[in-house]
Amino acid sequence: MQARKVIIIAGPNGAGKTTFALEREAMNPRPIETAQDEDLRLSRQAMQRAALRAWEIAARTGTAIIIRRAGAIEAVRPQELEPPQLQQTLHAPDTGKP
C-alpha cells in the first residue's frame, strides 16, 4: 500500500493558495464524486444533509445560520436562506474573493 501525503497550505484570502496547489498538482482537480474511496464519493451528499439539517434546526429554534459566502462569514436567519439556496451555496466554489 502506497503511503499517503497530506499537504496543508495556509494563508489569508487572496494569497494564492489554490493557484499554488494547482500549479504543483498538490490538489486533485477531479470531482470528488469520482474518488475511488466510497466515503469520499459520498462526502458531498453528507455535507448537504448536514447543512439541510442545520437549516431545519435553525428555522425551528429561531437561530441564525453561520455561512461563508464570497469569502465572508455571515450570520443569516433561516428565512433569508431557503434550503435550495443553501444547497447552491454548498455547490458554489469559494474563491476566497469578495
Residue frames relative to the residue before (quaternion, step in Angstrom):
aa qw qx qy qz dx dy dz
M 1.0000 0.0000 0.0000 0.0000 0.00 0.00 0.00
Q 0.4030 -0.7249 0.5104 0.2272 3.54 -0.85 1.01
A 0.4728 -0.6648 0.4993 0.2921 3.57 -0.98 0.87
R 0.3338 -0.7387 0.5513 0.1972 3.57 -1.05 0.78
K 0.2707 -0.7408 0.5936 0.1603 3.53 -1.20 0.60
V 0.1429 -0.7387 0.6502 0.1061 3.52 -1.15 0.69
I 0.0861 -0.7872 0.6103 0.0180 3.53 -0.75 1.08
I 0.1326 -0.7838 0.6043 0.0538 3.57 -0.76 1.05
I 0.0645 -0.7741 0.6297 -0.0056 3.53 -0.76 1.13
A 0.0190 -0.8220 0.5675 -0.0430 3.56 -0.53 1.18
G 0.3244 0.7307 -0.5661 0.2009 3.52 -1.24 0.48
P 0.6410 -0.5399 0.3740 0.3972 3.57 -1.24 0.28
N 0.6785 -0.4633 0.3732 0.4310 3.55 -1.31 0.30
G 0.8171 0.2577 -0.1990 0.4757 3.54 -1.01 0.85
A 0.4885 0.6889 -0.4225 0.3292 3.59 1.24 0.05
G 0.5577 -0.6309 0.3819 0.3810 3.59 1.23 -0.30
K 0.2641 0.8004 -0.5031 0.1912 3.60 1.19 0.44
T 0.6900 0.4695 -0.2852 0.4713 3.58 0.83 -0.96
T 0.6349 0.5226 -0.3268 0.4658 3.58 0.93 -0.86
F 0.6402 0.5292 -0.3124 0.4610 3.57 0.94 -0.93
A 0.6993 0.4792 -0.2770 0.4523 3.58 0.81 -1.01
L 0.6831 0.4856 -0.2995 0.4558 3.58 0.90 -0.87
E 0.6427 0.5274 -0.3274 0.4490 3.58 1.00 -0.75
R 0.7482 0.3722 -0.2031 0.5103 3.58 1.07 -0.67
E 0.4247 -0.7330 0.4297 0.3127 3.56 1.33 0.20
A 0.2910 0.7598 -0.5228 0.2545 3.56 1.10 0.74
M 0.7249 0.3560 -0.2174 0.5483 3.55 1.17 -0.58
N 0.3933 -0.6809 0.5630 0.2543 3.51 -1.14 0.67
P 0.2830 -0.8133 0.4833 0.1577 3.61 -0.41 1.14
R 0.5055 0.6624 -0.4282 0.3498 3.61 1.22 -0.16
P 0.5939 -0.5658 0.4241 0.3838 3.60 -1.13 0.57
I 0.5519 -0.6393 0.4208 0.3311 3.57 -0.96 0.85
E 0.5907 0.5909 -0.3651 0.4106 3.60 1.14 -0.53
T 0.6743 0.4740 -0.3010 0.4797 3.61 1.22 -0.26
A 0.3918 0.7390 -0.4709 0.2803 3.61 1.25 0.08
Q 0.5267 -0.6293 0.4682 0.3277 3.56 -1.14 0.61
D 0.6660 0.4971 -0.2896 0.4748 3.57 1.07 -0.79
E 0.4550 -0.7179 0.4577 0.2609 3.58 -0.65 1.13
D 0.6229 0.5451 -0.3478 0.4403 3.61 1.00 -0.75
L 0.6546 0.4925 -0.3117 0.4814 3.58 1.00 -0.79
R 0.6359 0.5457 -0.3321 0.4330 3.59 0.93 -0.87
L 0.7581 0.3901 -0.1980 0.4836 3.56 0.97 -0.83
S 0.4523 0.7264 -0.4391 0.2736 3.61 1.22 -0.11
R 0.6146 0.5373 -0.3671 0.4459 3.64 1.00 -0.65
Q 0.6533 0.5047 -0.3163 0.4675 3.59 0.95 -0.84
A 0.6344 0.5265 -0.3277 0.4615 3.58 1.02 -0.77
M 0.6501 0.5013 -0.3184 0.4740 3.60 0.99 -0.79
Q 0.6412 0.5198 -0.3263 0.4606 3.58 1.01 -0.76
R 0.6447 0.5057 -0.3209 0.4751 3.58 0.99 -0.81
A 0.6563 0.5086 -0.3131 0.4611 3.59 0.97 -0.85
A 0.6480 0.5129 -0.3180 0.4647 3.60 0.98 -0.81
L 0.6573 0.5008 -0.3120 0.4688 3.58 0.95 -0.85
R 0.6399 0.5157 -0.3184 0.4724 3.58 1.00 -0.81
A 0.6317 0.5221 -0.3316 0.4673 3.61 0.98 -0.80
W 0.6387 0.5209 -0.3192 0.4678 3.57 1.01 -0.85
E 0.6569 0.5166 -0.3131 0.4513 3.60 0.91 -0.89
I 0.6690 0.4884 -0.2995 0.4736 3.58 0.93 -0.89
A 0.6494 0.5119 -0.3181 0.4637 3.60 0.95 -0.85
A 0.6478 0.5128 -0.3185 0.4647 3.59 0.97 -0.83
R 0.6801 0.4953 -0.2866 0.4583 3.59 0.96 -0.86
T 0.7717 0.3623 -0.1816 0.4902 3.59 0.97 -0.84
G 0.4535 -0.7161 0.4345 0.3045 3.61 1.26 -0.10
T 0.4984 0.6462 -0.4372 0.3780 3.58 1.08 0.61
A 0.5604 -0.6069 0.4525 0.3361 3.54 -1.27 0.42
I 0.3275 -0.6848 0.6131 0.2189 3.52 -1.35 0.42
I 0.2708 -0.7454 0.5871 0.1623 3.57 -0.91 0.91
I 0.0372 0.8012 -0.5935 0.0674 3.56 -0.68 1.12
R 0.3080 -0.6870 0.6125 0.2408 3.52 -1.34 0.22
R 0.0794 0.7903 -0.5967 0.1139 3.54 -0.64 1.18
A 0.8408 -0.0105 -0.0460 0.5392 3.56 -0.82 1.08
G 0.7279 -0.4657 0.2371 0.4439 3.57 0.97 0.88
A 0.6808 0.4506 -0.2893 0.4997 3.60 1.27 -0.04
I 0.3925 -0.6885 0.5580 0.2459 3.56 -1.14 0.71
E 0.0214 -0.8126 0.5807 -0.0437 3.57 -0.79 1.07
A 0.2555 -0.7012 0.6380 0.1896 3.53 -1.26 0.56
V 0.0265 0.8054 -0.5890 0.0610 3.58 -0.61 1.14
R 0.4689 -0.6428 0.5269 0.2989 3.53 -1.18 0.62
P 0.6050 -0.5812 0.3881 0.3815 3.61 -1.02 0.67
Q 0.6137 0.5600 -0.3539 0.4296 3.61 1.09 -0.66
E 0.6610 0.5058 -0.2992 0.4665 3.60 1.17 -0.55
L 0.7722 0.2512 -0.1125 0.5727 3.58 1.20 -0.46
E 0.1942 -0.8034 0.5559 0.0887 3.55 -0.09 1.28
P 0.6852 -0.5127 0.3166 0.4093 3.63 -1.11 0.52
P 0.6566 0.4905 -0.3625 0.4438 3.68 0.80 -0.73
Q 0.6351 0.5115 -0.3322 0.4739 3.60 1.04 -0.72
L 0.6109 0.5502 -0.3456 0.4524 3.55 1.04 -0.74
Q 0.6673 0.4839 -0.3075 0.4755 3.60 0.93 -0.83
Q 0.6222 0.5214 -0.3485 0.4686 3.61 1.02 -0.68
T 0.6130 0.5424 -0.3477 0.4574 3.58 1.05 -0.73
L 0.6517 0.5083 -0.3191 0.4638 3.59 1.01 -0.77
H 0.6922 0.4796 -0.2842 0.4584 3.59 0.99 -0.77
A 0.6189 0.5735 -0.3554 0.4021 3.59 1.07 -0.68
P 0.4206 -0.6918 0.5132 0.2849 3.59 -0.82 0.87
D 0.3075 -0.7378 0.5725 0.1827 3.57 -0.95 0.86
T 0.2203 -0.8066 0.5373 0.1105 3.55 -0.36 1.22
G 0.4570 -0.6794 0.4580 0.3460 3.58 1.23 -0.31
K 0.6409 0.4929 -0.3273 0.4891 3.57 1.28 0.05
P 0.4914 -0.6779 0.4535 0.3056 3.60 -0.91 0.85
